[in-house]
């Protein structure tokens, strides 16, 4: 059985629009194929990080710091993928 990791991290939204539909879709796609449960917390609201709709309901604007918790066999890969898309401003200009 594979080791399961439990990771916590903070991601800062650097894209101008914040966590809107397109950014939420990029966030969810970054997790495709990975065995990891992801929860996202912002302003005391916790949502499923694999749900585009849940992420959009946060309404987190530019500059928000999201608390990320990742559990599962692919937790390290999931954190790396999410960190990359956040750093790349969700591939927006």
C-alpha positions as CSV (number, residue, x, y, z in Angstrom):
1,X,0.0,0.0,0.0
2,X,1.3,3.4,-0.9
3,X,2.2,5.9,1.8
4,X,-0.4,8.6,2.2
5,X,0.7,12.2,2.9
6,X,-1.2,14.9,4.7
7,X,0.1,18.3,3.5
8,X,-0.9,21.9,4.3
9,X,0.1,24.9,2.3
10,X,-0.9,28.5,1.5
11,X,-1.4,29.7,-2.0
12,X,-1.7,33.4,-2.9
13,X,-4.0,34.3,-5.8
14,X,-1.8,36.5,-8.1
15,X,-4.2,36.6,-11.0
16,X,-6.2,39.8,-11.4
17,X,-9.6,38.1,-11.4
18,X,-9.0,36.0,-8.4
19,X,-10.7,32.6,-8.1
20,X,-13.3,32.9,-10.9
21,X,-14.6,30.3,-13.3
22,X,-11.6,29.9,-15.5
23,X,-9.1,29.9,-12.6
24,X,-11.3,27.3,-10.8
25,X,-11.3,25.1,-13.9
26,X,-7.5,25.3,-14.1
27,X,-7.2,24.5,-10.4
28,X,-9.4,21.4,-10.8
29,X,-7.7,20.2,-14.0
30,X,-4.3,20.4,-12.2
31,X,-5.5,17.6,-10.0
32,X,-6.7,15.3,-12.8
33,X,-5.5,11.8,-12.4
34,X,-4.0,12.3,-9.0
35,X,-5.1,10.3,-5.9
36,X,-5.6,13.1,-3.4
37,X,-8.4,14.7,-1.5
38,X,-8.0,18.5,-1.5
39,X,-9.8,21.0,0.7
40,X,-9.5,24.8,0.3
41,X,-10.2,27.3,3.1
42,X,-10.7,31.0,2.7
43,X,-12.3,33.3,5.3
44,X,-13.3,30.3,7.5
45,X,-15.1,28.7,4.5
46,X,-14.0,25.2,3.5
47,X,-14.7,23.7,0.1
48,X,-13.8,20.7,-1.9
49,X,-10.8,21.6,-4.1
50,X,-11.9,19.1,-6.7
51,X,-15.2,20.9,-7.3
52,X,-15.1,23.9,-9.7
53,X,-18.4,25.1,-8.4
54,X,-17.3,24.9,-4.8
55,X,-14.2,26.9,-5.6
56,X,-16.1,29.5,-7.4
57,X,-18.5,30.0,-4.4
58,X,-15.6,31.2,-2.3
59,X,-15.4,34.4,-4.4
60,X,-11.7,34.8,-3.4
61,X,-10.3,38.0,-5.1
62,X,-6.8,38.9,-6.2
63,X,-4.4,38.7,-3.3
64,X,-6.4,36.2,-1.2
65,X,-4.4,33.6,0.6
66,X,-6.0,30.2,0.3
67,X,-5.3,27.5,2.9
68,X,-4.9,24.2,1.2
69,X,-5.0,20.7,2.8
70,X,-4.1,17.7,0.7
71,X,-4.4,14.0,1.8
72,X,-3.6,11.0,-0.3
73,X,-1.0,9.0,-2.1
74,X,-0.4,11.7,-4.6
75,X,-0.4,14.6,-2.1
76,X,3.1,15.8,-3.0
77,X,2.3,15.8,-6.8
78,X,-1.0,17.6,-6.1
79,X,0.7,20.3,-4.1
80,X,3.3,20.8,-6.8
81,X,0.7,21.1,-9.5
82,X,-1.4,23.6,-7.5
83,X,1.6,25.6,-6.6
84,X,2.7,25.8,-10.2
85,X,-0.7,27.0,-11.5
86,X,-1.0,29.6,-8.7
87,X,2.5,30.9,-9.3
88,X,1.7,31.0,-13.1
89,X,-1.5,33.1,-12.3
90,X,-3.7,30.3,-13.6
91,X,-2.2,30.9,-17.0
92,X,-3.8,34.3,-17.3
93,X,-2.0,37.5,-18.2
